[in-house]
């Protein structure tokens, strides 16, 4: 098993761009969002969701828009969802990462919230200003600025946990403040330190 590196950051920070780039460089990369997308269609999980959020299950399927509107407007609902989903996602992620022989990278949006930061050999935190993040999310998800800002506000705890990581060894802050070419140059510099 090689080194396990988590890539995290607020919504719209550019985590996915970093992971996609690392994949083009030949690294094993994984995504909690992709794992969760598969979990969402599993009958046993849908049954559990129907118990927790009956209105979010329509015709035997989880309606992601309805679910999002519930959990991004209700902290208790979001914590209930995370308590169900996180352990499943992380168990599968670690099983996948354990098959990698060299350094592998995983996009882990809720790394600190789930207390998974100590399960990795290093952490890359992608940062971007709020305005650019909001614009990116609106473009990607077709949401309004108001919806996007509500989702960003729901992640405020992330930044408090993130601040506890500053200055720790094997934690890199990656500023996504220019173009993709500049971002990828910064990624290459961090990867050199990791490898």
Secondary structure, DSSP 8 states (H G I E B T S, - for coil): ---EEEEEESTTSSHHHHHHHHHHTT-EEEEHHHHHHHHTT-HHHHHHHHHH-GGGEETTEE-HHHHHHHHTS-HHHHHHHHHHHHHHHHHHHHHHHTT-SS-EEEE-TTTTTTT-GGGSSEEEEEE--HHHHHHHHHHHH---HHHHHHHHHHTHHHHHHHHTTTT-TTEEEEE--S-HHHHHHHHHHHHHHH-
